[in-house]
Amino acid sequence: MLVERLRLVNFRNYARLDISLPGGIVLLYGQNAQGKTNFLEAIYLLATTKSFRATADRELIHWLAFSQDFPIARVSAQVSRRTAGPLNIEIIIAPQSGAEATGATVKRIKVNGVVRRAVDLVGQLRVVLFTPADIELVAGSPQARRRYLDITNSQVDPKYLRTLQVYNRILAQRNALLRQVRERRASAESLAVWEDGLVESAAYIILRRARTVAALNDHVRLIHPRLTGRQEHLRIEYVPELAGLAKPPELPQAEAELVDLLRRALRRVGPREVALGMSLVGPHRDDLKFYLNGADTNLYGSRGQQRTVALSLKLAEAEFMRAETGEWPVLLLDDILSELDAERRRHVLGGLLEADQLLITATDLADFPPEFLGRAARFRVEAGQLTREA
């Protein structure tokens, strides 16, 4: 799978861009604030319908576009896939009519010329993104790790994304009802209305996450030693929140058994849920843990170790997606070598996968050995323009 052509109109600092991209290693280099990360962000948007940086879609529209009568940002791509036909994706972002004060926007998605919902686009173009902020997958909050699992699974399993949407809707409604019960505006018995939908959707999500983490473990077991000169071994542990009724190795493998376990967990925490006005059991409270040579990396890992763990995880994700779908995702590697010492840089570059397409950003080409640069198609990025070097 590879992005053969990318077109940007009024996206971030790109007023106009229309560029063809080769397969293999594509190295985007230039000074900071020239548009390297924005370029990767556009491809990520086409794959997931979301930005990995913006807090609101309005931020994606080029500021000069707001001087036009109808400011829009347009991102489109032609994608080549081995296991499916050619793919054309277009996303248009525009201010919502009459929403000048709130900054609300509307997003229109087309797949092969047909208007689609976001849920229909995810998984058509699959990507794996690595950025310097991904150290938060190891050192940050559980929310970031849950989001990572959701994005990864949604790209390979359409049912997962739809089930997650159902679960989140039920969770919001159940939490609102819990607050009403706490305030004595509803009875505790009324919570039973949401139980079936909650536990059934939760069971699918938990089992899918557990299988994915098991597969990621198989890959990081080989990848991480290569990135660290055989000095470190990485293990990932999935920790679902089941009110203490089951630990990760004891997790039921049958969906029906897990549904029963979730029902028992809800009974156990029921009074506490009412007191707090929130649901305490389910995939919205799950977590991942990372262990280097048996030690918790969040507690004991250096920043360089945590960064290498995050990179190993992303490379394992690419291997996982290939095994699940039959083809490589596009790898988006933003500033991959920053904060790594010379030894880790050497191991990281030597361990990069032979994917169909890797887009790598950098500020300094001196960080890359000549043999690596010789394999790469190099594009200089300056003020929202790309220039290919011979």
N, C-alpha and C positions, 0 to 999 in steps of 0.2 A: 504494500500500500504506500502510495506517495502522492504528495501535492505537486501536480505538474505546473499549475499556473495559479497565481494569486493576484486578485484585483482589490484594491482598497480605494475608497472615495471618502474623504472627510473622516477618516478613522484615526483617532489620536493625533500624532503630528504628521500623518500622511494625508496630504491634500489629494494627491492622485498617484497611484502606483499600479502598474500592470507588468508583472514579471513572471518569467518561466523559470522553473527550478528543476535541477537534475536530481537523479537518485544518488544514493551513497551519502558521503559526508558533505554537508553544506556549512561552511564556516562564515558567519556574519560577524564582522569586526568593525570597530570604530570607537570613538570617544563616548563617554557617558552622555545620556540625554539626546541621542541622535535617532533612536527609534528601533534599536535591536530587540529589546524586550517587547515593544509594541508589536513588532512583526510576529513574534511567537504568540503573543496574546491573540492576534487576529485568527491564527490557525486554531488555537485552543477554543476560541469562541465558536468557530464553525463546527468543532467536534462536540462540544458540550452545551452550546447555547449560552454559556456564561463566561464572564471574565474571571481570571484568577487574581486580579488586583483591584478592580473598580468596586466601589461600594454602591454605585448606581450606574445604570446604563448611560445616563446623560453624559457621564465623564468620558465616554468613548467617542463622542462627537467632537470633531476638530473645532476649536474655539472660533476660528474664522467663519465656519459654516453658519453661525448664529447671526451673521450680518446678511445672510441670504433670506429670500422670502420664505423658503421652506427648507430649513436645515435638516439634513439627514446624513447618517453614516451608512455606507454600503460596504459589505465584506463578502467576497465571493471567491470560489475556487473550483478548479477542475481537478478531480482526484482519480487516480488509477488504482484499481483493486484487482488482486489476483483471483479472489474467490467470488467476485460479483462483477457486474458490468460497470462502465464508466459512471462517475458520479459528479453532478454539478450542484453545488450548494450556494445559496445566497441568503444573507441575513441583512435586513435593513432596520436601522434604529432611527426613530424620529420622535420629536417632542409630541406628547399627547395634546390633542386639540383642547384649548381652554385650560391647560395645566401649567401656564407660565409660572405661577407662584410656587407650585409644588415641585416643579422640575420632572414630573412624571413623563415617561416615554412609552412608546409602543414598539413592539418588535415583530417584524414579519419574516417568516422563514419559508424558503422555497427549496424543494429537493427535486432535481431534474425538472424544473419549471412548474412544479405543482406546489401550491400552498400547503404547508404541513404544520402540525403542532411540534413543540419542542420535544415531546416524548417520542415522536416518530423520527426525529433527526439523530438523537443520541445513539451511538453505535454504528452509524453509517461511515463516518470517518473516525477512526480510533487513534488516540494519541496518548503518549506518556510524557508528562511534563516534569522537569526538574528545575527548580529555582533555588537561589540562596535561602529563601524563606522556608524551604522544606526541612530545614533543621528543626522547625517547630513540630514536625511529625514525630520526632524523637523527644524533644525537650519541652514541647508545648502542651496545650490542653488536650484532653480526650476528644473534644469536639472536632479538632482538626483531624484526628486519626479516624473518627467515624466518617467524616466527610470524604476522606481519602478512600475508605472502603466502599462508600456509596458510589463515588465517581468511577472507580475501577470496575465494580460489578455491573453498574448500569451500562457501561460500554460493551460488555460481552453478553449480557443477559437482559433482554427487553422486559421479561416478567419481573425481574428484580426492581427496575425503576417504577413500574406500575404498582407493584406491591408496596414499595416504599411510600409512594404518594398516598395510597390508601391508608397505610399505617399512620402517617403524619396527620392526615385529616381526622382519623379516629382519636389519635392521641390528643389533639387540640380540643376536640369536643369532650373527651373524657376529663381532661384537666379542668375545663370550664365547669363541668358537672361536679367534680370533686370540691371546687371552691364553693359551689352552691350548697353542697352537703355540709361543708364546714360551717357555713353561715346559717345553716338550718333552713335553707330555702328549697331544699330537695331532700329526699330520703336516700339512705345508703343503698337500698334495694334497687334504686333506679340505675345504679352503675352496671347492673347485669346486662342492660341493653347493649353496651359496647364491648362486652367481654369476648364474645365469639370472634368478632372481626379483629379485635386487638390481638388475641393470642394466635389466631391463624396466620395473620400477616406477619406477626413477630417471629413465628416459628420458621417461616420461609426465609426471612431476612437473616436470622441467626445462623441457620444451617448453610445458607449460601456464603455468608461471611466466613464461617468456620472452614468450609471446603476451600475457599480462596486462600485463606491464610495458610492452610496445610500445603497447598500448591506453591505459594510464595516461599515457604520454608524449604521445600525441595530445591528451589532455584538458588536462594541465598546461601544455602549450604555449599554450593559450588562457586558462586560469584564473589562473596565477601572475602574468602581467603585469597582469591586472585588480586583483589584490590588492595590487600594489606600485606602482600608478600608472605602469605601463609602464617602470619603472626596472630590473626584474630579469627574467631569463628562466631557466627551470628545465628541466633535463634529468635523467632518471633512467636509470641504467645497471644492468642485471642482470648479476651476475658469478657464473656457475656455477663450481664447483671441478672441473676436468677435468685436473688434473695438468699444466697448461701446454700441453696438446695443442690447445686451441682457445680463442680469446678471444671475447668477446660478439658482435662482428659476424660472426664466422666460424662461429657455432653452426649445426650441421646442422638443417635444417627437417624432414627425414624421420625418423620414429621409429627405423626400422631402422638408418639411418646413425649416429644418436646412440647406439644400443645398441652398435654396433661400436666407436665412439669410447670409450665407457665401459669396454668390455672391455680396450682398449689402455691406458687410463689405470690400470686395476687392475694390469695387468702392470708398468707403470712404477713404481708405488709399492709393489708387493708386499713387498719386503724391509723397507722402512721401516715398513709397517703391522704386520708381525710384531714388529719391534723395539719399537714403541710400544704394541702391543696394541690398536689401534683403526683403524677404517676412515677413510681420508684422502681418498676421492673420493666425490662424490655430493651430492645436494641438502641433506643435513644440514650442509654446509659452505659453502653459497652465501651471497651477500651482495647488497646494493643499495648503489649510490653515487648521491649527489645533487650536481649541479653548478649553481651560480648564475653566470650569465655566464661559464661555462667553468671556474670555480674550485670545488674540492672544498669543499662546505658544511660537512662534518664538521671540516675543518681550519681553514677561513678564515671561516666564517659567524658572525655575531653571534648571540646568543641569540634576538633578535627575528626575525632572518632564518631561523634554524632552525625557530622556531615557525611562521612563515608557510609555510615549505616543507612542514611536517607538515600544516598545514591545507589547503594546495593539494592535497597527496596525497590527503587524505580526501575533498575535494570531487570530485576526479577519480575516486576510487573509486565515489562515488555515480553519476556519469555513466556509468562503466564498467558498473556493475550494471544501470542502466536499459537500456543498449544490449544487454547480454547476455540480460536476462530480459523486457524489454518494460514494466517499471514501476519507479518509484522505490523505493529502500529507505527505511526510516525513518531520519532523521538524528538522532543523539544527540550534542549539542554541549555539553560540560561546560566552563563558565567560559571561553568561547571568546575573550574579549577580554583576559584577564589577560596582563600583561607585553608588551602591544603599545602603541606610542605612538599619539597621537591620529590621526596620518595613516594608519597601518596599520589602526586600528580603523574609520576611515571607509571605507577600501577593502574591508575584510573584510565589513562589513555590507552594502555595496553589491553585493558579489559572491556573497552567499548564493543558493543555487539555489532555484528555484520547485518544490521537491519537494512530494510529497503531504502530508508531515508532518515538521516540524523541531521537536525538543524541545531548548530552549536553557536552560541554568541561568546564574544571575547573582546576585551579592550586592547590586549597586547598579544601579538602573534609570537613574541619571544617565548611565551610559555609553552609553545608547541614544538616538538622536535621536527627536524626537516622531513623525516620519513612520513610523519603524520600530515604535515602540510602538503606533501606531494600527492596524497590521496584525496585531498579536499578541494571542492570547488569554492573559491573565495569570493565573497561579496563585501565591498566596503560600504558601510552605512553612514550616511552623513545628511543631517537635516531632512530626514524623511525620504531619502532617495537611496537606491541600491545601485552600485556599479560593480559589474563582474570584472575580476582581474584575470588576465591571461595566465 
